[in-house]
């Protein structure tokens, strides 16, 4: 696919980033541990490593991503244990109130401000009454010495190498206070939040007011 920004890195993505991402995923899982049979959607599911953690809880698994190359890897990993859909998160192909848990990890910071607003709106639309939203993304600090400074330097380099538009959206996300600001903007009640890796990542579990 011509417009797939992950086409050249999909096969290397887990090797490059999963050692860091796995700890964040586990933190999210501890924050909201699902019950058997819950319906779980991962928005920006990538290679499927996040959904793989939920398979052991015998959840109904769904993943949505805009990258065909990342989804190809996810399909190889998850086989028929998840429904994986190629699509635009601003127009999700799911009915209202379908999911008990909607996850989005390291995805919102990539988006333009307008797209981000639309995606949160869609997440709220497909969430069941009483469901939870689990967001994991970069945090604007303050950064702790020494861990936070090193982590922030690595993040900046990675985001810069991802391209000018990606880097611009990343900067906007942090300059506007990241996940805490999104929760306020969209009327989400934050139940639990953890700040990790010296202040560089936030894990936030919320529900609709």
Secondary structure, 3 states (H helix, E strand, C coil): CCCCCCCCCHHHHHHHHHHHHHHHHHHHHHHCCCCCCCEEEEECCCCCHHHHHHHCCCCEEEEEECCHHHHHHHHHHHHHHEEEEECCCCCCCCCCCCEEEEEEECCHHHCCHHHHHHHHHHHHHHEEEEEEEEEEEECCCCCCCCHHHHHHHHHHHHHHHCCHHHHHHHHHHHHCCHHHHHHHHCCEEEEEEEEEHHHCEEEEEEEEC
